[in-house]
Amino acid sequence: MAKQKERLDVMLVERGLVETRSKAQALIMA
C-alpha cells in the first residue's frame, strides 16, 4: 500500500496538480 501512495504522489506532481511531492504526500495523508 505504501508503494501505491508513492506512485499517487508522483502522479499528482507529474500532472501539475501540486508543485512538490511533499505537498502531494500531505494531500494523500489528509
PDB file of N, CA, C, O and CB in Angstrom:
ATOM      1  N   MET A   1       0.832  -1.207   0.000  1.00  0.00           N
ATOM      2  CA  MET A   1       0.000   0.000   0.000  1.00  0.00           C
ATOM      3  C   MET A   1       0.867   1.258   0.000  1.00  0.00           C
ATOM      4  O   MET A   1       0.490   2.272  -0.588  1.00  0.00           O
ATOM      5  CB  MET A   1      -0.941   0.006   1.220  1.00  0.00           C
ATOM      6  N   ALA A   2       2.002   1.197   0.644  1.00  0.00           N
ATOM      7  CA  ALA A   2       2.909   2.350   0.661  1.00  0.00           C
ATOM      8  C   ALA A   2       3.379   2.681  -0.753  1.00  0.00           C
ATOM      9  O   ALA A   2       3.471   3.851  -1.127  1.00  0.00           O
ATOM     10  CB  ALA A   2       4.122   2.074   1.576  1.00  0.00           C
ATOM     11  N   LYS A   3       3.674   1.643  -1.535  1.00  0.00           N
ATOM     12  CA  LYS A   3       4.127   1.891  -2.903  1.00  0.00           C
ATOM     13  C   LYS A   3       3.032   2.547  -3.732  1.00  0.00           C
ATOM     14  O   LYS A   3       3.314   3.399  -4.574  1.00  0.00           O
ATOM     15  CB  LYS A   3       4.571   0.585  -3.564  1.00  0.00           C
ATOM     16  N   GLN A   4       1.804   2.160  -3.498  1.00  0.00           N
ATOM     17  CA  GLN A   4       0.693   2.770  -4.226  1.00  0.00           C
ATOM     18  C   GLN A   4       0.602   4.254  -3.897  1.00  0.00           C
ATOM     19  O   GLN A   4       0.369   5.070  -4.789  1.00  0.00           O
ATOM     20  CB  GLN A   4      -0.636   2.062  -3.888  1.00  0.00           C
ATOM     21  N   LYS A   5       0.783   4.614  -2.635  1.00  0.00           N
ATOM     22  CA  LYS A   5       0.749   6.023  -2.242  1.00  0.00           C
ATOM     23  C   LYS A   5       1.904   6.783  -2.873  1.00  0.00           C
ATOM     24  O   LYS A   5       1.740   7.929  -3.293  1.00  0.00           O
ATOM     25  CB  LYS A   5       0.798   6.161  -0.713  1.00  0.00           C
ATOM     26  N   GLU A   6       3.077   6.151  -2.944  1.00  0.00           N
ATOM     27  CA  GLU A   6       4.227   6.800  -3.574  1.00  0.00           C
ATOM     28  C   GLU A   6       3.924   7.111  -5.032  1.00  0.00           C
ATOM     29  O   GLU A   6       4.203   8.211  -5.509  1.00  0.00           O
ATOM     30  CB  GLU A   6       5.482   5.911  -3.467  1.00  0.00           C
ATOM     31  N   ARG A   7       3.355   6.148  -5.736  1.00  0.00           N
ATOM     32  CA  ARG A   7       3.032   6.376  -7.140  1.00  0.00           C
ATOM     33  C   ARG A   7       1.999   7.484  -7.282  1.00  0.00           C
ATOM     34  O   ARG A   7       2.054   8.285  -8.215  1.00  0.00           O
ATOM     35  CB  ARG A   7       2.518   5.088  -7.789  1.00  0.00           C
ATOM     36  N   LEU A   8       1.055   7.520  -6.345  1.00  0.00           N
ATOM     37  CA  LEU A   8      -0.001   8.526  -6.410  1.00  0.00           C
ATOM     38  C   LEU A   8       0.571   9.922  -6.244  1.00  0.00           C
ATOM     39  O   LEU A   8       0.173  10.835  -6.967  1.00  0.00           O
ATOM     40  CB  LEU A   8      -1.060   8.262  -5.342  1.00  0.00           C
ATOM     41  N   ASP A   9       1.501  10.112  -5.306  1.00  0.00           N
ATOM     42  CA  ASP A   9       2.051  11.450  -5.136  1.00  0.00           C
ATOM     43  C   ASP A   9       2.881  11.852  -6.346  1.00  0.00           C
ATOM     44  O   ASP A   9       2.851  13.014  -6.753  1.00  0.00           O
ATOM     45  CB  ASP A   9       2.898  11.522  -3.868  1.00  0.00           C
ATOM     46  N   VAL A  10       3.622  10.915  -6.928  1.00  0.00           N
ATOM     47  CA  VAL A  10       4.398  11.226  -8.130  1.00  0.00           C
ATOM     48  C   VAL A  10       3.463  11.598  -9.276  1.00  0.00           C
ATOM     49  O   VAL A  10       3.743  12.530 -10.030  1.00  0.00           O
ATOM     50  CB  VAL A  10       5.291  10.029  -8.530  1.00  0.00           C
ATOM     51  N   MET A  11       2.367  10.879  -9.408  1.00  0.00           N
ATOM     52  CA  MET A  11       1.401  11.152 -10.466  1.00  0.00           C
ATOM     53  C   MET A  11       0.805  12.549 -10.318  1.00  0.00           C
ATOM     54  O   MET A  11       0.638  13.262 -11.308  1.00  0.00           O
ATOM     55  CB  MET A  11       0.289  10.101 -10.455  1.00  0.00           C
ATOM     56  N   LEU A  12       0.485  12.939  -9.089  1.00  0.00           N
ATOM     57  CA  LEU A  12      -0.063  14.278  -8.861  1.00  0.00           C
ATOM     58  C   LEU A  12       0.930  15.351  -9.283  1.00  0.00           C
ATOM     59  O   LEU A  12       0.550  16.343  -9.904  1.00  0.00           O
ATOM     60  CB  LEU A  12      -0.439  14.461  -7.385  1.00  0.00           C
ATOM     61  N   VAL A  13       2.201  15.154  -8.949  1.00  0.00           N
ATOM     62  CA  VAL A  13       3.225  16.129  -9.334  1.00  0.00           C
ATOM     63  C   VAL A  13       3.359  16.169 -10.852  1.00  0.00           C
ATOM     64  O   VAL A  13       3.428  17.247 -11.442  1.00  0.00           O
ATOM     65  CB  VAL A  13       4.587  15.786  -8.679  1.00  0.00           C
ATOM     66  N   GLU A  14       3.396  14.998 -11.486  1.00  0.00           N
ATOM     67  CA  GLU A  14       3.563  14.942 -12.939  1.00  0.00           C
ATOM     68  C   GLU A  14       2.389  15.601 -13.660  1.00  0.00           C
ATOM     69  O   GLU A  14       2.572  16.198 -14.720  1.00  0.00           O
ATOM     70  CB  GLU A  14       3.712  13.491 -13.400  1.00  0.00           C
ATOM     71  N   ARG A  15       1.204  15.499 -13.102  1.00  0.00           N
ATOM     72  CA  ARG A  15       0.029  16.128 -13.714  1.00  0.00           C
ATOM     73  C   ARG A  15      -0.042  17.621 -13.429  1.00  0.00           C
ATOM     74  O   ARG A  15      -0.896  18.325 -13.969  1.00  0.00           O
ATOM     75  CB  ARG A  15      -1.238  15.456 -13.219  1.00  0.00           C
ATOM     76  N   GLY A  16       0.861  18.101 -12.576  1.00  0.00           N
ATOM     77  CA  GLY A  16       0.898  19.526 -12.286  1.00  0.00           C
ATOM     78  C   GLY A  16      -0.154  19.967 -11.279  1.00  0.00           C
ATOM     79  O   GLY A  16      -0.425  21.161 -11.149  1.00  0.00           O
ATOM     80  N   LEU A  17      -0.749  19.013 -10.565  1.00  0.00           N
ATOM     81  CA  LEU A  17      -1.770  19.367  -9.582  1.00  0.00           C
ATOM     82  C   LEU A  17      -1.148  19.920  -8.306  1.00  0.00           C
ATOM     83  O   LEU A  17      -1.776  20.692  -7.581  1.00  0.00           O
ATOM     84  CB  LEU A  17      -2.632  18.153  -9.255  1.00  0.00           C
ATOM     85  N   VAL A  18       0.080  19.523  -8.043  1.00  0.00           N
ATOM     86  CA  VAL A  18       0.817  20.036  -6.886  1.00  0.00           C
ATOM     87  C   VAL A  18       2.247  20.319  -7.317  1.00  0.00           C
ATOM     88  O   VAL A  18       2.748  19.705  -8.259  1.00  0.00           O
ATOM     89  CB  VAL A  18       0.782  19.027  -5.690  1.00  0.00           C
ATOM     90  N   GLU A  19       2.907  21.248  -6.629  1.00  0.00           N
ATOM     91  CA  GLU A  19       4.244  21.655  -7.039  1.00  0.00           C
ATOM     92  C   GLU A  19       5.311  20.670  -6.590  1.00  0.00           C
ATOM     93  O   GLU A  19       6.329  20.502  -7.262  1.00  0.00           O
ATOM     94  CB  GLU A  19       4.555  23.024  -6.495  1.00  0.00           C
ATOM     95  N   THR A  20       5.085  20.029  -5.471  1.00  0.00           N
ATOM     96  CA  THR A  20       6.124  19.173  -4.904  1.00  0.00           C
ATOM     97  C   THR A  20       5.541  17.861  -4.409  1.00  0.00           C
ATOM     98  O   THR A  20       4.345  17.758  -4.137  1.00  0.00           O
ATOM     99  CB  THR A  20       6.842  19.890  -3.765  1.00  0.00           C
ATOM    100  N   ARG A  21       6.411  16.851  -4.294  1.00  0.00           N
ATOM    101  CA  ARG A  21       5.955  15.564  -3.777  1.00  0.00           C
ATOM    102  C   ARG A  21       5.520  15.687  -2.332  1.00  0.00           C
ATOM    103  O   ARG A  21       4.602  14.990  -1.899  1.00  0.00           O
ATOM    104  CB  ARG A  21       7.051  14.514  -3.906  1.00  0.00           C
ATOM    105  N   SER A  22       6.172  16.571  -1.574  1.00  0.00           N
ATOM    106  CA  SER A  22       5.793  16.709  -0.162  1.00  0.00           C
ATOM    107  C   SER A  22       4.362  17.231  -0.035  1.00  0.00           C
ATOM    108  O   SER A  22       3.618  16.809   0.850  1.00  0.00           O
ATOM    109  CB  SER A  22       6.770  17.655   0.571  1.00  0.00           C
ATOM    110  N   LYS A  23       3.981  18.152  -0.924  1.00  0.00           N
ATOM    111  CA  LYS A  23       2.596  18.644  -0.899  1.00  0.00           C
ATOM    112  C   LYS A  23       1.637  17.536  -1.330  1.00  0.00           C
ATOM    113  O   LYS A  23       0.548  17.397  -0.774  1.00  0.00           O
ATOM    114  CB  LYS A  23       2.436  19.886  -1.821  1.00  0.00           C
ATOM    115  N   ALA A  24       2.045  16.756  -2.315  1.00  0.00           N
ATOM    116  CA  ALA A  24       1.213  15.642  -2.756  1.00  0.00           C
ATOM    117  C   ALA A  24       1.019  14.656  -1.614  1.00  0.00           C
ATOM    118  O   ALA A  24      -0.094  14.184  -1.380  1.00  0.00           O
ATOM    119  CB  ALA A  24       1.839  14.939  -3.976  1.00  0.00           C
ATOM    120  N   GLN A  25       2.101  14.342  -0.901  1.00  0.00           N
ATOM    121  CA  GLN A  25       2.012  13.411   0.219  1.00  0.00           C
ATOM    122  C   GLN A  25       1.104  13.964   1.305  1.00  0.00           C
ATOM    123  O   GLN A  25       0.340  13.217   1.917  1.00  0.00           O
ATOM    124  CB  GLN A  25       3.401  13.121   0.789  1.00  0.00           C
ATOM    125  N   ALA A  26       1.182  15.270   1.548  1.00  0.00           N
ATOM    126  CA  ALA A  26       0.329  15.886   2.564  1.00  0.00           C
ATOM    127  C   ALA A  26      -1.149  15.738   2.183  1.00  0.00           C
ATOM    128  O   ALA A  26      -1.994  15.474   3.039  1.00  0.00           O
ATOM    129  CB  ALA A  26       0.694  17.381   2.743  1.00  0.00           C
ATOM    130  N   LEU A  27      -1.450  15.912   0.894  1.00  0.00           N
ATOM    131  CA  LEU A  27      -2.832  15.748   0.438  1.00  0.00           C
ATOM    132  C   LEU A  27      -3.293  14.304   0.598  1.00  0.00           C
ATOM    133  O   LEU A  27      -4.418  14.044   1.023  1.00  0.00           O
ATOM    134  CB  LEU A  27      -2.969  16.184  -1.025  1.00  0.00           C
ATOM    135  N   ILE A  28      -2.409  13.368   0.251  1.00  0.00           N
ATOM    136  CA  ILE A  28      -2.759  11.958   0.331  1.00  0.00           C
ATOM    137  C   ILE A  28      -2.978  11.539   1.782  1.00  0.00           C
ATOM    138  O   ILE A  28      -3.892  10.769   2.077  1.00  0.00           O
ATOM    139  CB  ILE A  28      -1.666  11.098  -0.315  1.00  0.00           C
ATOM    140  N   MET A  29      -2.140  12.044   2.685  1.00  0.00           N
ATOM    141  CA  MET A  29      -2.250  11.686   4.098  1.00  0.00           C
ATOM    142  C   MET A  29      -3.493  12.303   4.745  1.00  0.00           C
ATOM    143  O   MET A  29      -4.045  11.749   5.696  1.00  0.00           O
ATOM    144  CB  MET A  29      -0.997  12.132   4.850  1.00  0.00           C
ATOM    145  N   ALA A  30      -3.922  13.444   4.227  1.00  0.00           N
ATOM    146  CA  ALA A  30      -5.030  14.184   4.850  1.00  0.00           C
ATOM    147  C   ALA A  30      -6.329  13.375   4.824  1.00  0.00           C
ATOM    148  O   ALA A  30      -7.360  13.846   5.305  1.00  0.00           O
ATOM    149  CB  ALA A  30      -5.240  15.532   4.136  1.00  0.00           C
TER     150      ALA A  30
END
